[in-house]
């Protein structure tokens, strides 16, 4: 099975059944209101899948993360590293600090909510540090990044356009994944979660 990073539509986000994230949505809204911020209610419905449409996001975390962790240590503060990859839910809100919710996920005892503008800012710095090329897929509807990096297209491009990004394609994959995830959240206005 593995771990996926996926976008969530309104039905799942506000869903009260066991597959839904209604508890997370309600807890997040309560915390936003407590902080004097508006509740996050404008989640779009899940769109019908069309490859390349940019209406959904799904990537599988397959490559080892060792190089990405090393890049973060070299380029970022510990707080910035947490911002880019220490969350379990990313939303299209500007959050001065991550929000910790006492809701268990499949991967953690709690839920950490990050704001996409903050994640994007850090991911853009990492993308610049490795020289991520423009050819990296921008619309990641169905494992587009996963396939691009693992099925050979990235390796072929790295052979003709070498640079730091091509020296460690596993690291470049994670840089691209967090960058594209934050861009998707802001473009579509929907959450992205680990599944």
C-alpha positions as CSV (number, residue, x, y, z in Angstrom):
1,X,0.0,0.0,0.0
2,X,2.4,2.7,1.2
3,X,1.9,6.3,2.1
4,X,0.2,8.8,-0.3
5,X,-0.2,12.5,-0.3
6,X,-3.7,13.3,-1.6
7,X,-6.2,16.1,-2.0
8,X,-9.5,16.0,-0.2
9,X,-12.8,17.4,-1.4
10,X,-15.6,18.8,0.7
11,X,-17.5,15.5,1.1
12,X,-14.6,13.7,2.7
13,X,-13.4,16.8,4.6
14,X,-16.7,17.5,6.3
15,X,-17.7,13.8,6.3
16,X,-18.9,12.4,9.6
17,X,-18.5,8.7,8.7
18,X,-15.3,6.7,9.7
19,X,-13.7,7.5,6.3
20,X,-14.4,11.2,6.6
21,X,-12.3,13.9,8.2
22,X,-15.3,15.7,9.9
23,X,-13.6,15.6,13.4
24,X,-10.5,17.2,12.0
25,X,-12.5,19.9,10.1
26,X,-14.6,20.7,13.2
27,X,-11.5,20.8,15.5
28,X,-9.6,23.0,13.1
29,X,-12.5,25.5,12.7
30,X,-12.9,25.6,16.5
31,X,-9.2,26.5,16.9
32,X,-9.3,29.0,14.1
33,X,-12.3,30.8,15.7
34,X,-10.5,30.7,19.1
35,X,-7.6,32.5,17.4
36,X,-9.9,35.1,16.0
37,X,-9.6,33.8,12.4
38,X,-12.5,32.8,10.1
39,X,-13.5,29.2,9.9
40,X,-12.3,27.1,6.9
41,X,-15.6,26.3,5.2
42,X,-15.0,26.9,1.5
43,X,-13.7,23.4,0.5
44,X,-14.5,22.6,-3.1
45,X,-16.2,19.3,-4.1
46,X,-13.9,16.6,-5.4
47,X,-13.7,17.1,-9.2
48,X,-14.1,14.3,-11.7
49,X,-10.7,12.9,-12.6
50,X,-9.1,14.1,-15.8
51,X,-5.4,13.6,-16.2
52,X,-3.5,16.9,-16.4
53,X,-6.5,19.0,-15.2
54,X,-5.0,20.0,-11.9
55,X,-8.2,19.3,-10.1
56,X,-6.8,16.6,-7.8
57,X,-3.5,15.7,-6.2
58,X,-2.1,12.3,-5.5
59,X,1.5,11.2,-5.1
60,X,3.1,8.1,-3.5
61,X,6.0,8.5,-1.1
62,X,8.2,5.8,-2.5
63,X,11.9,7.0,-2.6
64,X,14.0,7.1,0.5
65,X,13.9,10.5,2.2
66,X,17.5,10.6,3.5
67,X,18.8,13.0,0.9
68,X,15.8,15.3,1.4
69,X,16.3,15.4,5.1
70,X,20.0,16.2,4.6
71,X,19.0,19.0,2.2
72,X,16.6,20.4,4.7
73,X,19.3,20.3,7.4
74,X,21.7,22.1,5.1
75,X,19.3,24.8,3.8
76,X,16.7,25.3,6.5
77,X,16.3,25.9,10.2
78,X,14.6,23.1,12.2
79,X,11.4,25.2,12.3
80,X,11.4,25.6,8.5
81,X,12.0,21.9,8.1
82,X,8.9,21.3,10.2
83,X,7.0,23.8,8.1
84,X,7.7,22.1,4.9
85,X,7.3,18.4,5.9
86,X,6.2,18.2,9.6
87,X,2.4,18.4,9.0
88,X,-0.3,15.9,8.4
89,X,-2.8,18.3,6.9
90,X,-2.1,21.3,4.7
91,X,-4.8,23.9,4.2
92,X,-5.0,27.0,2.0
93,X,-4.8,29.4,4.9
94,X,-2.0,31.6,6.1
95,X,-1.1,30.3,9.5
96,X,1.6,32.1,11.6
97,X,2.2,28.7,13.3
98,X,1.1,25.2,12.7
99,X,-2.0,24.1,14.6
100,X,-1.8,20.9,16.6
101,X,-5.1,19.0,17.0
102,X,-5.6,16.1,19.4
103,X,-6.9,13.9,16.6
104,X,-5.1,10.6,15.8
105,X,-4.2,9.8,12.2
106,X,-3.0,6.6,10.6
107,X,0.6,7.9,11.0
108,X,0.5,10.0,14.2
109,X,-1.1,10.4,17.6
110,X,-2.2,14.0,16.7
111,X,-2.9,16.1,13.6
112,X,-0.6,18.9,12.6
113,X,-2.2,21.5,10.3
114,X,0.1,23.8,8.2
115,X,-0.7,26.7,6.0
116,X,0.0,26.3,2.3
117,X,1.5,29.8,1.9
118,X,4.1,29.0,4.5
119,X,4.9,25.6,3.1
120,X,5.1,27.0,-0.4
121,X,7.6,29.7,0.7
122,X,10.0,27.1,2.1
123,X,9.5,24.6,-0.7
124,X,10.3,27.3,-3.3
125,X,13.6,27.9,-1.5
126,X,14.5,24.2,-1.7
127,X,13.5,24.2,-5.3
128,X,15.8,27.1,-6.0
129,X,18.6,25.4,-4.0
130,X,18.5,22.3,-6.2
131,X,17.7,24.1,-9.4
132,X,14.4,22.1,-10.0
133,X,13.8,22.3,-13.7
134,X,10.6,23.7,-15.3
135,X,9.9,20.3,-16.9
136,X,8.9,18.8,-13.6
137,X,5.1,18.1,-13.9
138,X,3.0,20.9,-12.5
139,X,-0.4,19.2,-12.4
140,X,-0.1,16.0,-10.3
141,X,-3.5,14.4,-10.6
142,X,-2.5,10.7,-10.5
143,X,1.1,10.0,-9.5
144,X,2.5,12.2,-12.2
145,X,5.5,13.2,-10.2
146,X,6.0,9.7,-8.9
147,X,6.0,8.3,-12.5
148,X,8.1,11.2,-13.9
149,X,10.9,10.7,-11.3
150,X,10.8,6.9,-11.1
151,X,10.0,5.8,-14.7
152,X,13.0,7.5,-16.4
153,X,11.9,10.9,-17.7
154,X,13.8,12.7,-14.9
155,X,16.9,10.6,-15.4
156,X,16.8,11.3,-19.2
157,X,16.5,15.1,-18.5
158,X,19.3,15.0,-15.9
159,X,21.6,13.4,-18.5
160,X,21.1,16.4,-20.9
161,X,20.6,19.1,-18.3
162,X,22.8,18.2,-15.3
163,X,22.6,20.1,-12.1
164,X,22.1,19.6,-8.3
165,X,18.5,18.4,-8.9
166,X,19.7,15.6,-11.1
167,X,22.5,14.4,-8.7
168,X,19.9,13.0,-6.3
169,X,16.6,12.3,-8.0
170,X,15.0,11.0,-4.7
171,X,15.7,14.4,-3.0
172,X,14.4,16.3,-6.1
173,X,11.2,14.2,-6.0
174,X,10.4,15.3,-2.4
175,X,11.3,18.9,-3.2
176,X,8.9,18.8,-6.2
177,X,6.2,16.9,-4.2
178,X,6.0,19.5,-1.4
179,X,6.2,22.4,-3.9
180,X,3.5,21.0,-6.1
181,X,1.3,20.0,-3.1
182,X,1.4,23.6,-1.7
183,X,0.7,25.0,-5.1
184,X,-2.3,22.7,-5.6
185,X,-3.7,23.6,-2.2
186,X,-3.6,27.3,-3.0
187,X,-4.9,26.8,-6.6
188,X,-7.8,24.6,-5.7
189,X,-8.5,25.7,-2.2
190,X,-8.7,22.2,-0.8
191,X,-6.7,20.4,1.8
192,X,-3.9,17.9,1.1
193,X,-3.5,15.0,3.6
194,X,-1.4,11.9,4.1
195,X,-3.4,8.8,3.3
